[in-house]
Amino acid sequence: MSNTAKNAVGSIVAVYFFVSAIVLIKSSAKIMGVTLARGIVMLIRDTTSAVFAGWISTAMLHSSGAFDSIVVAFTSSGVMPLSLSVAAIIGAEMGTTVTPFLISIIEKMKGKGESQASFNVTMSHVLYNLFTLILFYPLELFFGTFTGIAERGSQIFLTVPWLSAVPDILDVVTPWVDPLLEVIPPWAGLIVGGLMLIVALGAVEKYMTAIFSMPRSWNLIRSTFTRPKRAFIAGFLFTLLVPSTTVMVSLLVPLATSGVIKADYYILPYILGANIGTVFDVLIAALATGDPIGLGVWLVHFAINLVGALIFFPLLKPFSELTQKVATYVSKDPRTTLIVAILFHVIPASIILYYYIMT
């Protein structure tokens, strides 16, 4: 069997276990019911704590797709309130910036190439997600804007006749889930499902990246950085093939360091396209629940990235100038770089701890 065929089979198997993980998480959550709800509420009590829980959780998992998929499964099971799920989705976007930032630090430690260029890529990703967090968090906190989008979206999906049939089909292809939950406690099912989901999503990224071979992808990426619209479309299409914003943005870091990419002006459009492309793995998770509420949560994920693209696409030039200034500051010495890296985890963790103690 050729390497391409092996990678294709590996991708199919990984997608199967990804969907199976969603089924296992949902079934376990239903069994745990009120007990699980109490545990979640203890950690996530309001919009603010949910936003920063999404941030730190995604930073630790290094995958917004994995975290958002778990949130979708919890919401559809009725153990996580819709408003808190929406807030967690908003915060998760910021958590995706951690891995590219760490890769930039590694590139700088190697002392090869232009570390400044790698931080231009990283800070484009960081600043975009930070600005959208600053914009969207108050809208949700004070007006419940995105919860409203999820509620209206779920009402629309209620009219989809085939949606309720999706879980039945999945029960047929995952007959081992119910017998497994008869021999292990539901909390173990949650852990196994979560680990399975993370591993499966990582395997999808691995096999699809191998299919979409590295030298070819580098050449294609380099050819896209000539026009903003072309970079946007490339980011979208590449992330459909490799369903991870983290992976596809991280690919740009060594390219920038080696000098393959020099057009900083076109980095943001690529990121905007990649953010939209990555929503489809969460869509699979939402469809796996067969619940309109789950699809409503997915719609929030999609809306955040779509609205962010509409806002920032006209601001490419000033955004690029700001990014270069911030990147210069962050990469000027190891101490500053280390402090910023630590803040990625300390800020959300501190806010969650404060809310836990004070409420």
Summary of the structure (lengths in Angstrom):
residues: 359
radius of gyration: 20.2
end to end distance: 58.6
largest distance: 59.5
contacts: 1316
relative contact order: 0.17
helix: 85%
strand: 0%
